[in-house]
Amino acid sequence: MFLSGKGRVISSGHFNTKNNKKMSVLTVQINGEIHKFFGSGKVPQFNFGDMIEFLLIAQKQEGQGYTFYLAKAEEISKKTEQ
């Protein structure tokens, strides 16, 4: 299942896994709540306060709720300029 949304960036960063795979971590404020998402290293770096649109992949976990993977994110102001 895919979910799209908008939010304000709290923090953004990249890191390498043990397998040398580049990953991103993005903390976003959505409707007053803070959420942290992990995604591929292809997600760009954002600054504190940037407004972004994002796309999440939701996967149902057996015996649990959903886990969310950040598929795509882009800054709203840059998107409207193009």
ABEGO torsion letter per residue (X at the ends): XBBBBBBBBABBBBBBBAAGBBBBBBBBBBGGBBBBBBBBAABBBBBBGBBBBBBBBBBBBBGBBBBBBBABBBBAAAAAAX
